[in-house]
């Protein structure tokens, strides 16, 4: 997965149920880890934790930070 595809995938996280969103985040996390983008991996992990905790504000903040 190319960085632009990762960003596009994360930017499209408004649709779908929680399980599919988490699956897409897991895919992006894995792709970023394989690229050595540890800072982005940490932001995605934060987004996944916020998603599981139903903290939508923190979720969006982490996703925005990951794609910026």
C-alpha positions in Angstrom: 0.0 0.0 0.0 1.4 3.4 -1.0 1.3 6.4 1.4 -1.3 8.2 -0.7 -3.5 5.1 -0.6 -3.1 5.0 3.2 -4.1 8.6 3.5 -7.1 8.1 1.2 -8.2 5.1 3.2 -8.0 7.1 6.5 -9.8 10.1 5.1 -12.7 7.9 4.1 -13.3 6.6 7.6 -16.7 8.3 8.0 -18.6 5.4 6.5 -19.3 1.9 7.6 -19.7 0.1 10.9 -17.3 0.1 13.7 -15.8 -3.3 12.9 -15.0 -2.3 9.3 -13.5 1.0 10.4 -11.3 -0.8 12.9 -10.3 -3.3 10.2 -9.3 -0.4 7.9 -7.4 1.2 10.7 -5.6 -2.1 11.3 -4.7 -2.4 7.6 -3.4 1.2 7.6 -1.4 0.6 10.8 0.2 -2.5 9.3 1.1 -0.7 6.1 2.6 2.3 8.0 4.6 -0.1 10.2 6.0 -1.8 7.1 7.0 1.6 5.8 8.7 2.4 9.2 6.3 5.3 9.9 6.3 4.7 13.6 4.8 8.2 14.5 1.8 7.5 12.2 1.5 4.0 13.6 1.1 5.5 17.1 -1.5 8.0 15.9 -3.5 5.2 14.3 -3.3 3.1 17.5 -4.7 6.1 19.3 -7.5 6.3 16.8 -8.3 2.6 17.3 -8.3 3.1 21.1 -10.6 6.1 20.8 -12.9 4.2 18.5 -13.2 1.3 21.0 -13.9 3.8 23.7 -16.5 5.6 21.6 -14.6 8.8 22.0 -15.4 10.4 18.6 -13.6 13.6 19.2 -10.3 11.8 20.1 -10.9 9.4 17.2 -11.1 12.2 14.7 -8.2 14.0 16.2 -6.0 11.0 15.9 -7.1 10.3 12.3 -6.5 13.9 11.3 -3.0 13.8 12.9 -2.2 10.6 11.1 -3.0 12.0 7.7 -1.4 15.4 8.2 
